[in-house]
Amino acid sequence: MPFNELLKEYMRKTPKGALHYEKAKAFLPGGVSGSGKFSKPYPVYMKSASGCKFTDLDGNNYVDLVMGNGVSILGHANEKIKEAVKNALDSPPFSFLAHERELMLAEKICNYVPSMEMIRFANSGSEAVHMSIRAALAYTKRKKIAKIEGHFNGSFDLLLTSTAKIDGTPENPIPALHWAGVPQSNLENVLVLPFNDIENSIALIKKHADDIAAIVLEPVTGFMLGCVPCDIEFLKAIRKITSENEIILIFDEIVTGFRLAMGGAAEYFQIKPDMHAMGKAFSGGYPIACFGGTKEIMEKVVTPTKEASDLDEKIFQSGTFTGHPISCAAGLAVLQELEKGEVIPYINSLGDYMRTNIEKIAKKAKCPVQVLGCGSMLYIFFSDHPIKNKRDAMRADAKKSMEFSMRLLLNGVYLPHAHPALLSYAHTKNDLDYVLSVIEKTLNLIET
């Protein structure tokens, strides 16, 4: 069936969704409040959700493989989180005042992530990464930051380079802008490193070492480059050269934090950065993230003193809703469940189960597929060549990927094109066996 026919079938199944879209786009650009929610011919509009499933406006039911981009690690509408939030609502939902739950949550996070000796809360992953960068620039008094080609580190201007677009050679990438509205001048202060390429990355870092304040990377890529892990030797090499040159190493663990392990990717890979940004999994679906690092860094450039030197030495980091008591209550409920020790091993085993079986199905269907990821994260590339970096990923067949996602959607499985699957504690083997049966059916229909 041609892709246009698949779109028509989706439209036949979702007339209420189509009507809602027509109304929504009059007030919301694209009918959504964020670009990531948009899809063609129009978004999937959720009506209700529970566990690992949701129902759209037309009553169609879906097994959700995205789980709010990873925020619902315990499942949608988890009872422990709902109870914690209801209890927190017994007190006024005050903002901009310090409160007990801030400390309770911060203490738990720091105890599980030793390289985060002190933290500050933020409202989103993008904000947390941005504040990490700001702290590193202030601490080192250097002007450049380095990032990895293809890694997505949030929506702030300085980091929206070389994510969806590439430039330069594989050995010497050039910062590339993709989205409108980002100043070209940002590129002057960004160094782009080739992913999983030790020799050329180290050469570039050495060349610019005196100007580099920080290197930020995703230990396992989440969005823009689906679930490609850093090679362990690449991580070790980056850790070594950053230490030698007093460059701050920042792990962007917005996706991997409290997902791969209680100590995040730092524990999983046994590599200790200087700073982290974390979010999603510990949020329970509420708006909260955090950034932090060594006490030396945080005390020097984040802790306020209200003295005249603050303007020269300290960063500005604040917000009316940062560390909001409702979000902190949800975060505490999540960590109390994770620390029991059952959730992360279970969801990681589900990831292994899915990767192994999808590879078997693809081989049987003679469909060229690469299944990447680790732990509970996975991504399906339609490619007959290994995927090690952004340039490899851009050679994969995007049209087949779009067809694959639409066929899954029509059969009750939600995994949008260009999104990783992020599994949850609510998924059961029966749920995933159903997903695998749909994948098998789908791969046998896609022309190779």
C-alpha positions as CSV (number, residue, x, y, z in Angstrom):
1,M,0.0,0.0,0.0
2,P,1.5,3.4,-1.0
3,F,2.3,5.8,1.9
4,N,-0.5,8.2,0.8
5,E,-3.0,5.3,1.2
6,L,-1.7,4.7,4.7
7,L,-2.3,8.4,5.6
8,K,-5.8,8.1,4.2
9,E,-6.4,5.0,6.4
10,Y,-5.2,6.9,9.4
11,M,-7.6,9.8,8.6
12,R,-10.5,7.4,8.2
13,K,-9.7,6.0,11.7
14,T,-9.4,9.4,13.3
15,P,-12.2,11.8,12.2
16,K,-12.4,13.4,15.7
17,G,-8.6,13.9,15.6
18,A,-8.9,15.6,12.3
19,L,-11.7,17.9,13.5
20,H,-9.7,18.8,16.7
21,Y,-6.6,19.6,14.5
22,E,-8.6,22.0,12.4
23,K,-9.7,23.8,15.6
24,A,-6.3,23.6,17.3
25,K,-4.2,25.0,14.4
26,A,-6.2,28.2,14.6
27,F,-4.6,28.9,18.0
28,L,-1.6,26.6,18.2
29,P,0.9,26.7,15.3
30,G,0.7,23.2,13.8
31,G,-2.1,22.4,16.2
32,V,0.4,21.7,19.0
33,S,2.3,23.4,21.8
34,G,5.7,22.0,20.8
35,S,7.2,21.0,17.5
36,G,8.0,17.5,18.7
37,K,4.3,16.7,19.0
38,F,3.6,17.4,15.4
39,S,3.2,14.7,12.8
40,K,1.6,14.4,9.3
41,P,-1.2,14.5,8.3
42,Y,-2.0,15.7,11.9
43,P,-0.9,14.8,15.4
44,V,-2.2,11.9,17.5
45,Y,-4.4,13.6,20.1
46,M,-4.6,11.6,23.4
47,K,-7.8,11.4,25.4
48,S,-6.7,9.2,28.3
49,A,-3.7,7.0,29.4
50,S,-3.0,4.3,31.9
51,G,0.0,1.9,32.3
52,C,1.7,1.5,28.9
53,K,-1.4,2.3,26.8
54,F,-3.3,5.4,25.7
55,T,-6.6,6.1,23.9
56,D,-7.0,8.8,21.3
57,L,-10.0,11.1,20.8
58,D,-11.6,8.6,18.4
59,G,-11.3,5.7,21.0
60,N,-8.4,4.0,19.2
61,N,-6.1,2.2,21.7
62,Y,-2.3,2.1,21.4
63,V,0.6,0.4,23.1
64,D,2.8,3.4,23.9
65,L,6.5,2.8,23.2
66,V,7.5,6.5,23.7
67,M,6.0,7.0,27.2
68,G,6.1,10.8,27.1
69,N,9.7,10.8,25.7
70,G,10.8,8.7,28.7
71,V,9.1,10.6,31.5
72,S,6.7,7.8,32.4
73,I,9.2,5.2,33.5
74,L,6.7,3.7,35.9
75,G,3.9,4.0,33.4
76,H,1.1,6.5,32.8
77,A,-1.1,7.5,35.7
78,N,1.0,5.6,38.2
79,E,-0.9,5.2,41.5
80,K,2.2,6.0,43.7
81,I,2.9,9.2,41.8
82,K,-0.8,10.2,41.9
83,E,-1.0,9.6,45.6
84,A,2.2,11.7,46.2
85,V,0.9,14.6,44.2
86,K,-2.6,14.5,45.9
87,N,-0.8,14.6,49.3
88,A,1.3,17.6,48.1
89,L,-1.8,19.4,47.1
90,D,-3.0,19.5,50.7
91,S,-0.5,22.3,51.1
92,P,-0.8,25.4,48.9
93,P,0.9,24.9,45.5
94,F,3.3,27.8,46.3
95,S,6.1,28.9,44.0
96,F,9.3,30.9,44.5
97,L,9.7,29.8,48.2
98,A,12.2,27.3,49.5
99,H,10.6,24.1,50.9
100,E,11.4,20.8,52.5
101,R,10.8,18.6,49.4
102,E,13.6,20.4,47.5
103,L,16.1,19.1,50.0
104,M,14.6,15.7,50.2
105,L,14.8,15.2,46.4
106,A,18.2,16.8,46.0
107,E,19.7,14.6,48.8
108,K,18.4,11.4,47.1
109,I,19.7,12.4,43.7
110,C,23.1,13.4,45.0
111,N,23.3,10.1,47.0
112,Y,22.7,8.0,43.9
113,V,24.9,10.1,41.5
114,P,28.2,10.7,43.3
115,S,29.5,13.1,40.7
116,M,26.6,15.4,41.5
117,E,27.7,16.6,44.9
118,M,25.4,19.6,44.7
119,I,22.4,20.3,42.3
120,R,20.0,22.9,41.3
121,F,16.5,22.2,39.9
122,A,15.3,23.4,36.5
123,N,11.9,23.1,34.7
124,S,13.1,21.3,31.6
125,G,16.0,19.3,30.2
126,S,16.9,22.0,27.8
127,E,17.2,24.5,30.7
128,A,19.3,22.1,32.8
129,V,21.8,21.5,30.1
130,H,21.9,25.2,29.3
131,M,22.6,26.0,33.0
132,S,25.4,23.4,33.1
133,I,27.0,25.2,30.1
134,R,26.6,28.5,31.8
135,A,28.3,27.2,35.0
136,A,31.2,25.8,33.0
137,L,31.8,29.0,31.1
138,A,31.7,31.0,34.4
139,Y,34.0,28.5,36.2
140,T,36.7,28.2,33.6
141,K,36.4,31.8,32.2
142,R,36.8,30.3,28.7
143,K,34.6,31.2,25.7
144,K,34.0,28.0,23.7
145,I,32.0,24.9,24.3
146,A,32.4,21.6,22.4
147,K,29.6,19.2,21.5
148,I,29.4,16.0,19.6
149,E,28.0,16.0,16.0
150,G,24.5,14.7,16.0
151,H,23.9,14.9,19.7
152,F,20.8,16.8,20.8
153,N,21.4,18.9,23.9
154,G,18.2,20.9,24.1
155,S,16.6,23.8,22.5
156,F,18.8,26.8,23.6
157,D,20.6,28.7,20.9
158,L,24.2,27.8,21.6
159,L,23.5,24.0,21.4
160,L,21.2,24.0,18.4
161,T,24.1,23.3,16.1
162,S,25.0,20.1,14.2
163,T,22.0,18.2,15.5
164,A,19.7,17.7,12.5
165,K,22.2,19.0,9.9
166,I,25.9,18.4,9.3
167,D,28.7,20.3,7.6
168,G,32.4,19.9,7.0
169,T,34.2,16.6,6.7
170,P,33.7,13.5,8.9
171,E,37.2,14.1,10.4
172,N,36.6,17.9,10.9
173,P,33.0,18.8,11.3
174,I,31.9,22.4,11.0
175,P,29.1,23.8,13.2
176,A,25.9,23.7,11.2
177,L,22.7,25.6,11.8
178,H,19.4,23.9,11.0
179,W,16.6,26.0,12.5
180,A,15.7,29.6,11.8
181,G,16.1,32.2,14.4
182,V,19.4,31.0,15.8
183,P,22.1,33.6,15.5
184,Q,24.9,32.7,13.1
185,S,27.3,34.3,15.6
186,N,26.8,31.3,18.0
187,L,28.9,29.2,15.7
188,E,32.0,31.1,16.6
189,N,31.9,29.7,20.1
190,V,31.0,26.1,19.3
191,L,33.5,23.3,18.5
192,V,31.9,20.2,16.9
193,L,33.6,16.8,17.5
194,P,33.2,13.7,15.4
195,F,31.2,11.1,17.3
196,N,33.0,7.9,18.3
197,D,36.1,9.1,16.5
198,I,38.9,9.1,19.1
199,E,41.8,10.2,17.0
200,N,40.1,13.2,15.3
201,S,38.2,14.3,18.3
202,I,41.3,14.4,20.5
203,A,43.2,16.3,17.8
204,L,40.5,19.0,17.7
205,I,40.3,19.2,21.4
206,K,44.1,19.7,21.7
207,K,44.1,22.4,19.0
208,H,41.4,24.4,20.9
209,A,42.1,23.3,24.5
210,D,42.9,26.7,25.9
211,D,39.5,28.1,24.8
212,I,37.2,25.1,25.6
213,A,35.2,25.5,28.8
214,A,33.3,22.3,28.5
215,I,32.5,19.3,26.4
216,V,28.8,18.2,26.6
217,L,27.7,14.8,25.3
218,E,24.9,12.3,25.5
219,P,26.4,8.9,26.7
220,V,23.6,7.3,24.7
221,T,21.9,9.5,22.1
222,G,18.2,10.1,22.6
223,F,16.7,12.4,20.0
224,M,18.0,13.5,16.6
225,L,20.3,10.4,16.6
226,G,18.4,7.4,17.9
227,C,20.0,5.4,20.8
228,V,23.6,5.2,19.5
229,P,25.9,4.6,22.6
230,C,29.2,6.2,23.0
231,D,32.0,3.7,22.5
232,I,33.5,3.0,25.9
233,E,37.0,3.8,24.6
234,F,35.7,7.1,23.2
235,L,34.3,8.1,26.6
236,K,37.5,7.1,28.3
237,A,39.6,9.2,25.8
238,I,37.3,12.2,26.3
239,R,37.4,11.9,30.1
240,K,41.2,11.7,30.0
241,I,41.9,14.7,27.8
242,T,39.3,16.9,29.6
243,S,41.0,16.1,32.9
244,E,44.4,16.9,31.5
245,N,43.3,20.3,30.1
246,E,40.9,21.4,32.9
247,I,37.9,21.2,30.6
248,I,34.6,20.4,32.3
249,L,33.0,17.2,31.0
250,I,29.2,17.4,31.1
251,F,27.0,14.3,30.7
252,D,23.7,15.2,29.2
253,E,21.7,12.5,30.9
254,I,18.2,14.0,30.4
255,V,17.3,10.6,28.8
256,T,19.7,8.2,30.5
257,G,19.5,9.5,34.0
258,F,17.8,7.1,36.4
259,R,17.0,4.9,33.4
260,L,20.2,3.0,32.6
261,A,21.1,2.7,36.2
262,M,20.4,4.5,39.5
263,G,23.6,6.5,38.9
264,G,22.7,7.0,35.3
265,A,25.2,6.5,32.4
266,A,28.0,7.4,34.7
267,E,27.4,4.3,36.7
268,Y,26.5,2.2,33.6
269,F,29.7,3.1,31.8
270,Q,31.8,3.6,34.9
271,I,33.0,7.0,33.7
272,K,32.7,10.0,36.1
273,P,32.0,13.4,34.5
274,D,32.4,16.8,36.3
275,M,28.8,17.8,35.8
276,H,25.4,16.2,34.8
277,A,22.1,17.3,33.5
278,M,19.2,15.0,34.4
279,G,15.5,14.9,33.8
280,K,12.6,12.9,32.3
281,A,12.7,9.6,34.1
282,F,12.8,10.9,37.7
283,S,10.1,13.5,36.9
284,G,7.1,11.2,37.0
285,G,5.7,13.2,34.1
286,Y,5.9,16.6,35.9
287,P,8.0,19.5,34.8
288,I,11.4,19.1,36.6
289,A,15.0,18.5,35.7
290,C,18.3,19.2,37.5
291,F,21.9,20.1,36.8
292,G,24.9,19.7,39.2
293,G,28.4,18.7,39.7
294,T,31.3,18.9,42.1
295,K,31.0,21.0,45.1
296,E,34.0,23.1,43.9
297,I,32.2,24.1,40.7
298,M,28.7,24.6,42.2
299,E,30.0,26.6,45.2
300,K,32.2,28.8,43.2
301,V,29.8,29.9,40.4
302,V,26.3,28.9,41.5
303,T,26.0,29.5,45.3
304,P,24.8,33.1,45.7
305,T,26.4,35.5,48.3
306,K,24.6,38.7,47.5
307,E,28.0,40.5,47.4
308,A,29.3,42.8,44.7
309,S,31.5,40.0,43.3
310,D,28.4,38.0,42.4
311,L,27.9,39.7,39.1
312,D,31.5,38.8,38.1
313,E,31.8,35.3,39.6
314,K,28.3,33.8,39.8
315,I,25.8,32.7,37.2
316,F,22.2,33.7,37.3
317,Q,20.0,30.7,37.7
318,S,16.5,31.0,39.1
319,G,12.9,30.6,38.1
320,T,9.5,31.0,39.6
321,F,8.7,27.3,39.2
322,T,12.1,25.7,39.8
323,G,11.9,23.0,42.4
324,H,8.1,23.3,42.5
325,P,6.7,21.3,45.4
326,I,4.3,19.3,43.2
327,S,7.1,18.3,40.8
328,C,9.4,17.5,43.7
329,A,6.7,15.3,45.3
330,A,6.3,13.4,42.0
331,G,10.1,13.0,41.7
332,L,10.4,11.6,45.3
333,A,7.7,9.1,44.5
334,V,9.5,7.9,41.4
335,L,12.9,7.5,43.2
336,Q,11.2,5.7,46.1
337,E,10.0,3.1,43.6
338,L,13.3,3.0,41.7
339,E,15.4,2.5,44.8
340,K,13.6,-0.8,45.6
341,G,15.8,-2.2,42.9
342,E,13.2,-3.9,40.6
343,V,12.3,-1.3,38.0
344,I,15.6,-0.7,36.2
345,P,16.7,-4.3,35.8
346,Y,13.2,-5.2,34.6
347,I,13.0,-2.5,31.9
348,N,16.6,-3.2,30.8
349,S,15.6,-6.8,30.3
350,L,12.7,-5.7,28.2
351,G,15.1,-3.7,26.0
352,D,17.3,-6.8,25.5
353,Y,14.2,-8.8,24.7
354,M,13.0,-6.3,22.1
355,R,16.3,-5.8,20.4
356,T,17.0,-9.5,20.1
357,N,13.6,-10.4,18.7
358,I,13.4,-7.5,16.3
359,E,16.7,-8.5,14.8
360,K,15.4,-12.1,14.4
361,I,12.2,-10.9,12.8
362,A,14.1,-8.6,10.4
363,K,16.5,-11.3,9.4
364,K,13.7,-13.7,8.7
365,A,11.9,-11.0,6.7
366,K,15.2,-10.2,4.9
367,C,14.7,-6.6,5.8
368,P,17.9,-4.6,6.3
369,V,17.4,-3.3,9.8
370,Q,19.8,-2.1,12.6
371,V,18.4,-2.1,16.1
372,L,20.5,0.1,18.4
373,G,20.4,1.1,22.0
374,C,21.1,-0.2,25.5
375,G,19.1,-0.9,28.6
376,S,15.5,0.1,28.0
377,M,16.3,2.4,25.1
378,L,16.1,1.2,21.5
379,Y,15.9,2.6,18.0
380,I,15.2,0.9,14.6
381,F,17.2,2.1,11.6
382,F,16.4,0.9,8.1
383,S,19.9,0.4,6.9
384,D,22.3,-2.3,5.7
385,H,25.3,-0.6,7.2
386,P,26.3,-0.1,10.9
387,I,25.3,3.1,12.5
388,K,28.0,4.7,14.6
389,N,27.3,8.4,14.2
390,K,25.1,11.0,12.6
391,R,26.5,10.7,9.1
392,D,25.8,6.9,9.2
393,A,22.3,7.6,10.4
394,M,21.6,10.1,7.6
395,R,22.2,7.3,5.1
396,A,19.4,5.2,6.6
397,D,16.1,4.9,4.7
398,A,13.8,7.6,6.2
399,K,10.9,6.7,3.9
400,K,10.9,3.1,5.1
401,S,11.1,4.4,8.7
402,M,8.0,6.7,8.1
403,E,6.1,3.8,6.5
404,F,7.1,1.5,9.4
405,S,5.8,4.0,12.0
406,M,2.5,4.6,10.2
407,R,1.8,0.9,9.8
408,L,2.5,0.4,13.5
409,L,0.2,3.2,14.4
410,L,-2.6,1.7,12.3
411,N,-2.2,-1.5,14.2
412,G,-2.3,0.1,17.7
413,V,1.4,0.7,18.4
414,Y,2.7,4.2,19.0
415,L,6.3,4.7,17.9
416,P,6.5,7.9,15.7
417,H,9.1,8.2,13.0
418,A,12.5,9.3,14.3
419,H,11.7,8.6,17.9
420,P,13.4,6.1,20.2
421,A,11.4,3.6,22.1
422,L,11.7,4.1,25.9
423,L,10.3,1.2,27.8
424,S,8.6,1.4,31.1
425,Y,7.8,-0.7,34.2
426,A,4.2,-0.9,33.0
427,H,5.1,-2.8,29.8
428,T,4.5,-6.5,30.1
429,K,5.9,-9.3,28.0
430,N,2.4,-9.8,26.6
431,D,2.3,-6.2,25.5
432,L,5.7,-6.4,23.8
433,D,4.8,-9.8,22.2
434,Y,1.9,-8.0,20.6
435,V,4.2,-5.2,19.5
436,L,6.6,-7.8,18.0
437,S,3.7,-9.5,16.1
438,V,2.9,-6.1,14.6
439,I,6.5,-5.5,13.7
440,E,6.7,-8.9,12.1
441,K,3.6,-8.2,10.0
442,T,4.9,-4.8,9.1
443,L,8.4,-5.8,8.0
444,N,6.9,-8.4,5.8
445,L,4.9,-5.7,4.0
446,I,7.7,-3.2,3.5
447,E,9.4,-3.6,0.2
448,T,13.2,-4.2,0.6
